[in-house]
Amino acid sequence: MSDPIFLAVDIGAGSGRVFLGSTKKSRLSVKEVFRFPNTMRKKGGCLHWDIHDIFGNVVKGLRIGAEAGSRPVCAVGIDTWGVDFGLLDENGGLLDLPFAYRDSRNEQAMAEYFTLIPRETIYALTGIQFLQFNSLYQLYALKKFNPEMLARADKLLFIPDLINYFLTGEKATEFTYATTSQMFNPLKKRWEPRFFEAMNVPSSLMLSVVEAGTTLGSVKESVTLGPRLAGVPVLAVASHDTAAAVAAVPADGRDWAFISSGTWSIMGVERDAPVITERTLRLNFTNEGGIGGTFRLCKNITGLWLLQECRRAWSAAKEYDYEELINGTRSAPVFRALVDPDWAGFLNPNNMPEAIDTYCLKTKQPAPQNPSDYVHCILESLALKYRYVLDELRTVHSHPVRKLHLIGGGVQNTRLCQWTADATELPLTAGPAEATAVGNLLVQGLGTGVFQSIEEMRAVVRNSFAFKEYQPRITNDWEGTFLRFRDLVEQTTGL
């Protein structure tokens, strides 16, 4: 296959994008061809995703992408954010719009589910981090609040499964996404039946699990994408966006950790097998599937969500662009107020600056006074949280960590990159910014035989993109502030 062209659809919780990728002489070129907003909508007092609107935009973007290419498209791949799902009836019809992970129905579901199966048992069977919106607890919430809908359900399809189904008519769940649900047993490589038995839900809801790179089927004739996409193969790529992003880490060797930085941050290492121990349970580390049967030993960290929500709150008075906000921090940290980004009050507040003020009040710190103060607080706290998680990671990972790779949208935040290098005292390579789309395209190449291994894919990334290197500036200010931050996090757990 000479110089193939692929289309990658990357959908996040805030926007979706379509990318055109082409390979030539061990290099990959990537171009964004379409972008669309993706927002949660209220329906019946609950937060949902308008999957029909999402799919309509996917179809529009694929059409534009096909026309933008100079040659026929070889394949299409879909990746999305994690955990959310929809239900099909026995005739293959969607029962309702998928619930969104930030919906309040999920707030008590995890604690209530622990009365059915203890958290220690759940972790031993899955190795997955406990988050109140994991698919397992969303399914329990559905059983509690919408039993009549669940009784009519024949199959459960995660968000990328739904889009693939709409495109091809085929139903399957890809491995990397299955593992994030906290319903999949990675040691036995199957959906864990006792989770379903405990809440009297049939495990037959779940689809067969396929490896990243598997061809699911071809675009249906009824999906009017135009002649350039008629019958084009649709691949199950690394359909969880973090798995796709980590596939694009330009690393060599094993002495590295990654930070996927965006609305959420995910920090961890790549391993050949999951690490499921009492210590990883206590530290709440997760073992998510990666490409080639690998696992990401990592932890979710609330990321640039805090900055995004502050900017939204301020927009009523003034529209700030991100460059203006970052430049307002100047170059030096001030360490006035610090927050734990993962404090429960930051999950979905009505007003993020007010939530930060509340945290500062509860922890007896001076609240930020202006946008620059808030941005300082957020970026400094994120860098320090990365250091906090890195220290934990080193106690459960057998290989030394000597360097960091930061990928995703946070690459463009030069303050965050430098302060992360400073806080962790490690050199940091930033890029690629569009790691998720790059990983999506690379897995399509792997599935169609263009690439033969993960190592070859990562070599292509190193050949294809520019990266920025950040060297740590070792100062007592960072070390002393980290001790203060560590005490703050540990004192306010459960606040």
C-alpha angles and dihedrals in degrees: 000000000000120000096336124202123219135184119220122195112200115184123186132181090265106032145358129224139187121214132194114215130186131180128213130164096346093313130110124209119197129194129180108227103171140017132186136177120253118194136164115252132205117242123165090350093303134101115249141170116240095227092177091058090045092052092046089056091046090055092047092049093048091052091051091046093051091051091048093059123089092215136035116287114253099198147346129224134188129206128173144169115288143262104020123112147171132219129235125204123227090274093055096255122140109249097205142334111292115262115245121241093237092059114125092234088081097056098093099021097092095051091046092049090056087068087064098043123008117245091240090060093046091052094046089055098044112015088218126144116251112249122159092233098052112135092251092062093041088056089049090050089051090052089050101043104024107029093147092058092046090050089058094048121111101174138016115220123186117223097270089043089056094051092046089049092051089050100044111011088237123124123210140126121229119231100242091053094044092058094055093059095075087229098090124087106218094192094054092030095226142096106279106246098201092064090061095040091054092062096032095247119138115248086213085085089079124087129228114275121237132188123256109271095037117139107236099186142286131292108276120244089236090063101082103215096142132253095296092064102034108127094358113155118254112211129203096235123181085301097189104082095226091054089051091048094050090049085065097051105127092221131143122196125005106275096097142093127204134222115197101200125197136093083333126028120217117192126187152096135271118247139174094235138018121268108222112172140135089261096052087048092051092047091045097234119167132218108211124179121255136188119295092023093296125140132223111222097201150129132234114237124186101250136180089341087099092056093042092052093046090053090050091051092049093048090083088070102025138359109236122189117215095246090056091050094048093046088052089068091064112205106294127073117234101194093208100139125010130191136191101242089210096059108133092236090068096057097092113339123170090234120020098198088053090049090053089049090052092051091050091049092050091049095043096244128136109262119236113267104202140010092274090056092050093049090049089051094049099045095042091048092049092051090049092047089054088054090048093052092043090057090051092046092055090060093058103032119080098207124075117251110220103159142024132225114203114195135174133040093329087072088082092056100086094181092055092047094050094042090049090054089047095047095046095037089225132119111254130207113203119206172143096026092196093048095143094055091043091052091048090053093045093053089051086054090049092049094049095046099253090119125034103198147010089254091057091049092053092047088055089053091052090050096047111046141049117240133195121223123213121195118203118253103214111216135158089233092070095043094048092045091050091058088052091047093049091053090047093053094046094046095049100044104130093013 
